[in-house]
Amino acid sequence: MFLSVFDVFKIGIGPSSSHTMGPMTAANLFLKLILSSDWPRPVGAQIAHIKASLHGSLAHTGIGHASDRAVILGLMGQTAETIDPDAMDEMVASVERSGRINPDGHPGYRFRPKDDLLLDKKNPLPGHANGMTFSAFDASGRLLLKQIYYSIGGGFVVTDTELEKMRAAKDKESQKVPYPFATAQQMLDMARRSGLTIAQMKRANEEATMGREALDAKLDKIWDVMRSCIDRGLAVEGIMPGGLKVRRRAKQIHDKLNEEWRSNKANPLLANDWLSVYAMAVNEENAAGGRIVTAPTNGAAGVIPATIRYYEHFHEDWDQDGIRDYLLTAAAVGGIIKHNASISGAEVGCQGEVGSAAAMAAAGLAAVMGGTPEQIENAAEIALEHHLGMTCDPVAGLVQVPCIERNALGAVKAVTAASLALKGDGTHFVPLDACIETMRQTGHDMSEKYKETSTGGLAVNVVEC
């Protein structure tokens, strides 16, 4: 099993990897399909009109996650990695005014969002909770092309047929790499036999497809975007969009922490406070639709950047190589979790998002603090175990309450898990693989109303202001 570090860490926009970036990507894929020869186009037929429908969790929380806007922008040919967040409002408004989309390389199509973009809460699609259907018609209304896509978490998008093939081929090696570990136990066995660290094995796998310099440059870019996201979040104040009138708090907290720092006031919770404000800064930016890195999702995007910034802040021996090793180790653990369970809140609740992020962060931090592979695996297990059963119940479908604070606590748990693991010799009672399987089973048994539908939990017990 090989999942690239750049599949786990993707540069995009907020507020959600599965509900914003995923629909935008799906719309782009549909545009590419239209231009391809991979469908039986009738002779002389011309596409004139496009429609889209969102199902399941995407329908229930689509407005709060800006899924509808993401579809419009994607059908205009915009991508999550390159779009200018400041230009999105006008792009969407132009489509609403004209009733047309004009992506580059296409003749232009009729698309009136009020009529042609449906949030279908009654008819979930069978493959996944995050289902979408795109349809193309000729000028007379004849259906020419229809495609189902699923946003399966972390920005990954597949067609219905690709999803079936993925599930059928889950245990088959998809790409030849030197260390194709699919489980934590395989990872530990390979590390023991090779004498390499987890980061070194992951690096060898990545370098099977790219050179060392290119790999390092892309890793550095990931951290640059994460760091910039923290910095923006610490500098901006105001009310976050969406209607809940939730106020940004990261800048105010950051200012108070800086004041304490300068005055040398004793603060026994200093590290936790800095961790929390770094994570909150990221997730406030995410909630506002800013530039973000899936880590492994947008809803959980604050945990890993916060712990890396903590590493920079409190560890004098940090360096750029350490950050690269952190990201490689975290991605190794994230790939195992995604392969054997899920990182999607719509599939398994927030245990799959913030829980996975905390496990990845704990592993990465334990690695750069000198942990053995066994201690790293232990750190990941501790962090994940203490997120088991966590529901995904965002108020009003917005990635604000409880998501922003939840990332702060996830970062604190990750650092605590790494510290606990490093105090031992790596021997522990619950294997990471068993914990991942438990998360999968728990998510399977969890009621749908607690899996990113905003039909249970805090979403129905907190009065929207």
For each residue, the residues with C-beta under 8 A, 3 or more apart:
1: 173 174 180 181 182 335 336 339
2: 173 174 175 177 180 205 335
3: 7 8 331 334 335 338 339
4: 7 8 206 209 331
5: 8 9 202 206 219 222 327 328 331
6: 9 10 218 222
7: 3 4 10 154 156 335
8: 3 4 5 154 294 295 296 330 331 334 335 338 360
9: 5 6 222 293 294 295 296 327 331
10: 6 7 17 21 80 81 154 155 293 294
11: 80 81 221 222 225 291 292 293
12: 17 20 21 80 81 155 291 292 293 294 298
13: 20 21 80 83 85 289 290 291 292
14: 20 285 286 287 288 289 290 292 298 301 399
15: 19 20 64 65 66 286 287 288 289 298 299 398 399
16: 19 20 21 22 65 66 67 297 298 299 399
17: 10 12 20 21 22 153 154 155 294 296 297 298 299 301
18: 21 22 130 151 152 153 154 155 297 298 344 345 346 452
19: 15 16 22 23 57 58 61 62 65 66 67 70 130 151 452
20: 12 13 14 15 16 17 23 24 65 66 67 69 70 80 289 298
21: 10 12 13 16 17 18 24 25 70 80 155 294 298
22: 16 17 18 19 25 26 70 130 151 152 155 156 157
23: 19 20 26 27 54 58 67 70 71 74 132 151
24: 20 21 27 28 70 71 73 74 78 79 80 83
25: 21 22 28 29 74 79 80 151 155 157
26: 22 23 29 30 71 74 132 134 149 151 157
27: 23 24 30 31 52 70 71 72 73 74 75 134
28: 24 25 31 32 74 77 79
29: 25 26 32 33 147 149 157 159
30: 26 27 33 34 50 75 134 136 147 149
31: 27 28 34 35 74 75 77 103 106
32: 28 29 35 36
33: 29 30 36 38 39 145 147
34: 30 31 47 106 136 145
35: 31 32 105 106
36: 32 33 39
37: 41
38: 33
39: 33 36 145
40:
41: 37 45 144 145
42: 45 144
43:
44:
45: 41 42 138 142 144
46: 107 138 139
47: 34 50 109 136 137 138 144 145
48: 109 110 137 138 139
49: 109 110 111 116 136 137 138 139 141
50: 30 47 75 101 109 110 111 116 134 135 136 137
51: 111 116 117 118 134 135 137
52: 27 71 75 116 117 118 132 133 134 135
53: 117 118 119 120 132 133
54: 23 58 59 62 67 68 71 117 118 119 120 131 132
55: 58 59 120 123 124 125 131 132 133
56: 59 60 124 125 128 129 130 131 346 453
57: 19 60 61 129 130 345 346 451 452 453
58: 19 23 54 55 61 62 65 67 119 129 130 131 132 151 346
59: 54 55 56 62 119 120 121
60: 56 57 121 397 452 453 454 455
61: 19 57 58 64 65 67 394 397 452 453 454
62: 19 54 58 59 65 67 68 119 397
63: 66 67 68 119 397
64: 15 61 242 394 396 397 398 399 454
65: 15 16 19 20 58 61 62 397 398 399
66: 15 16 19 20 63 69 70 289
67: 16 19 20 23 54 58 61 62 63 70 71 119
68: 54 62 63 71 72 113 117 119
69: 20 66 72 73 88 92
70: 19 20 21 22 23 24 27 66 67 73 74 80
71: 23 24 26 27 52 54 67 68 74 75 117 132
72: 27 68 69 75 76 91 92 95 101 111 113 117
73: 24 27 69 70 76 78 83 88 91 92
74: 23 24 25 26 27 28 31 70 71 77 78 79
75: 27 30 31 50 52 71 72 101 103 109 111
76: 72 73 91 95 101 102 103
77: 28 31 74 103 104 105 106
78: 24 73 74 82 83 91
79: 24 25 28 74 82 83
80: 10 11 12 13 20 21 24 25 70 83 155
81: 10 11 12
82: 78 79
83: 13 24 73 78 79 80 87 88
84: 87 88
85: 13 88 289 290 291
86:
87: 83 84 90 91
88: 69 73 83 84 85 91 92 289
89: 92 93
90: 87 93 94
91: 72 73 76 78 87 88 94 95
92: 69 72 73 88 89 95 96 113
93: 89 90 96 97
94: 90 91 97 98
95: 72 76 91 92 98 99 100 101 111 113
96: 92 93 99 113 114
97: 93 94
98: 94 95
99: 95 96 110 111 112
100: 95 108 109 110 111
101: 50 72 75 76 95 108 109 111
102: 76 106 108
103: 31 75 76 77 106
104: 77
105: 35 77
106: 31 34 35 77 102 103 109
107: 46
108: 100 101 102
109: 47 48 49 50 75 100 101 106 136
110: 48 49 50 99 100 116
111: 49 50 51 72 75 95 99 100 101 116 117
112: 99 115 116
113: 68 72 92 95 96 116 117
114: 96 117
115: 112
116: 49 50 51 52 110 111 112 113
117: 51 52 53 54 68 71 72 111 113 114
118: 51 52 53 54
119: 53 54 58 59 62 63 67 68
120: 53 54 55 59 123
121: 59 60
122:
123: 55 120
124: 55 56 129 131
125: 55 56 128 131 132 133 148 150 160
126:
127: 131 148 150 160 163 164
128: 56 125 131 150 151 152 163 344 346 347
129: 56 57 58 124 344 346 347 448 451 452 453
130: 18 19 22 56 57 58 150 151 152 153 344 346
131: 54 55 56 58 124 125 127 128 148 149 150
132: 23 26 52 53 54 55 58 71 125 148 149 150 151
133: 52 53 55 125 146 147 148 149
134: 26 27 30 50 51 52 146 147 149
135: 50 51 52 143 145 146
136: 30 34 47 49 50 109 143 144 145 146
137: 47 48 49 50 51 141 142 143 144
138: 45 46 47 48 49 141 142 144
139: 46 48 49
140:
141: 49 137 138
142: 45 137 138
143: 135 136 137 146
144: 41 42 45 47 136 137 138
145: 33 34 39 41 47 135 136
146: 133 134 135 136 143
147: 29 30 33 133 134 159
148: 125 127 131 132 133 159 160
149: 26 29 30 131 132 133 134 157 158 159 160
150: 125 127 128 130 131 132 157 158 159 160 163
151: 18 19 22 23 25 26 58 128 130 132 155 156 157
152: 18 22 128 130 156 157 158 163 342 344 347
153: 17 18 130 156 296 297 338 342 343 344 345 346 347 352
154: 7 8 10 17 18 294 296 297 338 343 344
155: 10 12 17 18 21 22 25 80 151 294 297
156: 7 22 151 152 153
157: 22 25 26 29 149 150 151 152
158: 149 150 152 162 163 166
159: 29 147 148 149 150 162 163
160: 125 127 148 149 150 163 164
161: 164 165
162: 158 159 165 166
163: 127 128 150 152 158 159 160 166 167
164: 127 160 161 167 168
165: 161 162 168 169
166: 158 162 163 169 170
167: 163 164 170
168: 164 165
169: 165 166 172 174
170: 166 167 339
171: 182
172: 169
173: 1 2 176 180
174: 1 2 169
175: 2 180 208 209
176: 173 180 208
177: 2 180 204 205 208
178: 201 204 205 208
179: 187 190 194 196 201 202 204 205
180: 1 2 173 175 176 177 205
181: 1 184 186 187 189 190 201 332 336
182: 1 171 186 336 339 340
183: 186 187 336 340 433
184: 181 187 188 333 336 377 380 381 431 432 433 436
185: 188 189 431 433
186: 181 182 183 189 190
187: 179 181 183 184 190 191 198 201 332 336 373 377
188: 184 185 191 192 373 374 377
189: 181 185 186 192 193
190: 179 181 186 187 193 194 196 201
191: 187 188 194 195 196 197 198 201 373
192: 188 189 195 373
193: 189 190
194: 179 190 191 201
195: 191 192
196: 179 190 191 200 201 204
197: 191 200 201 325 329 367 373
198: 187 191 201 202 328 329 332 363 367 373 376
199: 202 203 324 325 326 328 329 332 367
200: 196 197 203 204
201: 178 179 181 187 190 191 194 196 197 198 204 205 332
202: 5 179 198 199 205 206 328 329 331 332
203: 199 200 206 207 212 215 328
204: 177 178 179 196 200 201 207 208
205: 2 177 178 179 180 201 202 208
206: 4 5 202 203 209 210 215 328
207: 203 204 210 211 212 215
208: 175 176 177 178 204 205
209: 4 175 206
210: 206 207 214 215 218
211: 207 214 215
212: 203 207 215 216
213: 216 217
214: 210 211 217 218
215: 203 206 207 210 211 212 218 219
216: 212 213 219 220 324
217: 213 214 220 221
218: 6 210 214 215 221 222
219: 5 215 216 222 223 323 324 327 328
220: 216 217 223 224 320 324
221: 11 217 218 224 225
222: 5 6 9 11 218 219 225 226 293 327
223: 219 220 226 227 308 323 327
224: 220 221 227 228
225: 11 221 222 228 229 291 292 293
226: 222 223 229 230 282 293 295 304 305 308
227: 223 224 230 231 305 309
228: 224 225 231 232 291
229: 225 226 232 233 281 282 285 286 290 291 292 293 301 305
230: 226 227 233 234 278 281 282 305 306 309
231: 227 228 234 235 281
232: 228 229 235 236 281 285 290 291
233: 229 230 236 248 250 251 280 281 282 283 284 285 290
234: 230 231 250 251 254 277 281
235: 231 232 251
236: 232 233 248 251 284 285 288
237: 247 248 251 252
238: 247 248
239: 245 246 247 248
240: 244 246 247 248 284 287 288 398 400
241: 287 288 289
242: 64 246 287 396 398 400
243: 396 398 464
244: 240 395 396 398 400 401 464 465
245: 239 465
246: 239 240 242 287 398 400 401 404
247: 237 238 239 240
248: 233 236 237 238 239 240 251 284
249: 252 253 280 284
250: 233 234 253 254 277 280 281 284
251: 233 234 235 236 237 248 254 255 281
252: 237 249 255 256
253: 249 250 256 257 273 276 277 280
254: 234 250 251 257 258 277 281
255: 251 252 258 259
256: 252 253 259 260
257: 253 254 260 261 270 273 274 277
258: 254 255 261 262
259: 255 256 262 263
260: 256 257 263 265 267 270
261: 257 258 264
262: 258 259
263: 259 260
264: 261
265: 260
266:
267: 260 270 273
268:
269: 272 273
270: 257 260 267 273 274
271: 274 275 310 314 415
272: 269 275 276 412
273: 253 257 267 269 270 276 277
274: 257 270 271 277 278 309 310 313 314
275: 271 272 278 279 306 307 310 408 411 412 415
276: 253 272 273 279 280 306 408 409 411 412
277: 234 250 253 254 257 273 274 280 281 408
278: 230 274 275 281 282 302 305 306 309 310 411
279: 275 276 282 283 302 303 305 306 407 408 410 411
280: 233 249 250 253 276 277 283 284 302 404 405 407 408
281: 229 230 231 232 233 234 250 251 254 277 278 284 285 302
282: 226 229 230 233 278 279 285 286 292 301 302 305 306 407
283: 233 279 280 286 287 299 301 302 399 403 404 407
284: 233 236 240 248 249 250 280 281 287 288 404
285: 14 229 232 233 236 281 282 288 290 291 292
286: 14 15 229 282 283 289 290 292 298 299 301 302 399
287: 14 15 240 241 242 246 283 284 398 399 400 403 404
288: 14 15 236 240 241 284 285
289: 13 14 15 20 66 85 88 241 286
290: 13 14 85 229 232 233 285 286
291: 11 12 13 85 225 228 229 232 285
292: 11 12 13 14 225 229 282 285 286 298 301
293: 9 10 11 12 222 225 226 229 301 305
294: 8 9 10 12 17 21 154 155 297 298 301
295: 8 9 226 300 301 302 303 304 305 330 357 360
296: 8 9 17 153 154 300 334 337 338 343 353 356 357 360
297: 16 17 18 153 154 155 294 300 301 343 344 345 353 356 357
298: 12 14 15 16 17 18 20 21 286 292 294 301 399
299: 15 16 17 283 286 345 350 353 354 392 399 403
300: 295 296 297 303 350 353 354 356 357 407 410
301: 14 17 229 282 283 286 292 293 294 295 297 298 304 305 357 407
302: 278 279 280 281 282 283 286 295 305 306 404 407 408 410 411
303: 279 295 300 306 307 354 357 358 360 361 407 410 411 414
304: 226 295 301 307 308 330 357 360 361 364
305: 226 227 229 230 278 279 282 293 295 301 302 308 309
306: 230 275 276 278 279 282 302 303 309 310 361 407 408 411
307: 275 303 304 310 311 361 364 365 411 414 415
308: 223 226 304 305 311 312 323 326 364
309: 227 230 274 278 305 306 312 313
310: 271 274 275 278 306 307 313 314 365 411 415
311: 307 308 314 315 318 322 323 326 365 368
312: 308 309 315 318 323
313: 274 309 310
314: 271 274 310 311
315: 311 312 318 368 369
316:
317: 322
318: 311 312 315 322 323 368
319: 322 323
320: 220 323 324
321: 324 325
322: 311 317 318 319 325 326 368
323: 219 223 308 311 312 318 319 320 326 327 368
324: 199 216 219 220 320 321 327 328
325: 197 199 321 322 328 329 364 367 368
326: 199 308 311 322 323 329 330 364 365 367 368
327: 5 9 219 222 223 323 324 330 331 364
328: 5 198 199 202 203 206 219 324 325 331 332
329: 197 198 199 202 325 326 332 333 363 364 366 367 368 376
330: 8 295 304 326 327 333 334 360 361 363 364
331: 3 4 5 8 9 202 327 328 334 335 360
332: 181 187 198 199 201 202 328 329 335 336 363
333: 184 329 330 336 337 359 360 363 364 376 380 432
334: 3 8 296 330 331 337 338 343 356 359 360
335: 1 2 3 7 8 331 332 338 339
336: 1 181 182 183 184 187 332 333 339 340 432 433 436
337: 296 333 334 340 341 342 343 352 356 359 360 384 436 439
338: 3 8 153 154 296 334 335 341 342 343 356
339: 1 3 170 182 335 336
340: 182 183 336 337 433 436 437 440
341: 337 338 348 352 436 437 439 440 443
342: 152 153 337 338 347 348 352 439 440 443
343: 153 154 296 297 334 337 338 352 353 356
344: 18 128 129 130 152 153 154 297 347 348 352 353 452
345: 18 57 153 297 299 348 349 350 352 353 392 451 452
346: 18 56 57 58 128 129 130 153 392 451 452 453
347: 128 129 152 153 342 344 352 443 451
348: 341 342 344 345 351 352 439 440 442 443 444 446 451
349: 345 352 389 390 391 392 442 443 446 450 451 452
350: 299 300 345 353 354 355 387 390 391 392 403 406
351: 348 354 355 356 384 387 388 389 390 439 442 443
352: 153 337 341 342 343 344 345 347 348 349 355 356 439 443
353: 296 297 299 300 343 344 345 350 356 357 392
354: 299 300 303 350 351 357 358 387 390 406 407 410
355: 350 351 352 358 359 383 384 387 388 390 410 439
356: 296 297 300 334 337 338 343 351 352 353 359 360 384
357: 295 296 297 300 301 303 304 353 354 360 361 407 410 414
358: 303 354 355 361 362 383 384 387 410 411 413 414 417
359: 333 334 337 355 356 362 363 380 381 383 384 387 414 417 432
360: 8 295 296 303 304 330 331 333 334 337 356 357 363 364 380
361: 303 304 306 307 330 357 358 364 365 383 410 411 414 415 418
362: 358 359 365 366 379 380 382 383 413 414 415 417 418 421
363: 198 329 330 332 333 359 360 366 367 376 377 379 380 418
364: 304 307 308 325 326 327 329 330 333 360 361 367 368
365: 307 310 311 326 361 362 368 369 379 414 415 418
366: 329 362 363 369 371 375 376 378 379 380 418 421 422
367: 197 198 199 325 326 329 363 364 371 376
368: 311 315 318 322 323 325 326 329 364 365
369: 315 365 366 418 422
370: 422
371: 366 367 375 376 379 418 421 422
372: 375 376 426
373: 187 188 191 192 197 198 376 377 426
374: 188 377 378 425 426 427
375: 366 371 372 378 379 421 422 424 425 426
376: 198 329 333 363 366 367 371 372 373 379 380 421
377: 184 187 188 363 373 374 380 381 426 431 432
378: 366 374 375 381 382 421 424 426 428 432
379: 362 363 365 366 371 375 376 382 383 417 418 420 421 422
380: 184 333 359 360 362 363 366 376 377 383 384 417 432
381: 184 359 377 378 384 385 428 430 431 432 435
382: 362 378 379 385 386 416 417 420 421 428
383: 355 358 359 361 362 379 380 386 387 413 414 417 418
384: 337 351 355 356 358 359 380 381 387 388 432 435 436 439
385: 381 382 388 430 435
386: 382 383 413 417
387: 350 351 354 355 358 359 383 384 390 410 413
388: 351 355 384 385 435 438 439 442
389: 349 351 442 446
390: 349 350 351 354 355 387 406
391: 349 350 446 450 451 456 457
392: 299 345 346 349 350 353 450 451 452
393: 402 449 450 454 456 457 458 459
394: 61 64 397 398 399 400 401 402 403 452 454 458 459
395: 244 398 400 401 402 454 458 459 462 464
396: 64 242 243 244 454 459 464
397: 60 61 62 63 64 65 394 454 459
398: 15 64 65 240 242 243 244 246 287 394 395 401
399: 14 15 16 64 65 283 286 287 298 299 394 403 404
400: 240 242 244 246 287 394 395 403 404
401: 244 246 394 395 398 404 405 458 462
402: 393 394 395 405 406 458
403: 283 287 299 350 394 399 400 406 407
404: 246 280 283 284 287 302 399 400 401 407 408
405: 280 401 402 408 409
406: 350 354 390 402 403 409 410
407: 279 280 282 283 300 301 302 303 306 354 357 403 404 410 411
408: 275 276 277 279 280 302 306 404 405 411 412
409: 276 405 406 412 413
410: 279 300 302 303 354 355 357 358 361 387 406 407 413 414
411: 275 276 278 279 302 303 306 307 310 358 361 407 408 414 415
412: 272 275 276 408 409 415 416
413: 358 362 383 386 387 409 410 416 417
414: 303 307 357 358 359 361 362 365 383 410 411 417 418
415: 271 275 307 310 361 362 365 411 412 418 419
416: 382 412 413 419 420
417: 358 359 362 379 380 382 383 386 413 414 420 421
418: 361 362 363 365 366 369 371 379 383 414 415 421 422
419: 415 416 422 423
420: 379 382 416 417 423 424
421: 362 366 371 375 376 378 379 382 417 418 424 426 428
422: 366 369 370 371 375 379 418 419
423: 419 420
424: 375 378 420 421 427 428
425: 374 375
426: 372 373 374 375 377 378 421
427: 374 424
428: 378 381 382 421 424 431
429:
430: 381 385 434 435
431: 184 185 377 381 428 434 435
432: 184 333 336 359 377 378 380 381 384 435 436
433: 183 184 185 336 340 436 437
434: 430 431 437 438
435: 381 384 385 388 430 431 432 438 439
436: 184 336 337 340 341 384 432 433 439 440
437: 340 341 433 434 440 441
438: 388 434 435 441 442
439: 337 341 342 348 351 352 355 384 388 435 436 442 443
440: 340 341 342 348 436 437 443 444
441: 437 438 444 445
442: 348 349 351 388 389 438 439 445 446
443: 341 342 347 348 349 351 352 439 440 446 451
444: 348 440 441
445: 441 442
446: 348 349 389 391 442 443 450 451
447: 450 451 456
448: 129 451 453 455
449: 393 453 455 456 457
450: 349 391 392 393 446 447 453 456 457
451: 57 129 345 346 347 348 349 391 392 443 446 447 448
452: 18 19 57 60 61 129 344 345 346 349 392 394
453: 56 57 60 61 129 346 448 449 450 456
454: 60 61 64 393 394 395 396 397 459 460
455: 60 448 449 459 460
456: 391 393 447 449 450 453 459 460
457: 391 393 449 450 460 461
458: 393 394 395 401 402 461 462
459: 393 394 395 396 397 454 455 456 462
460: 454 455 456 457
461: 457 458
462: 395 401 458 459
463:
464: 243 244 395 396
465: 244 245
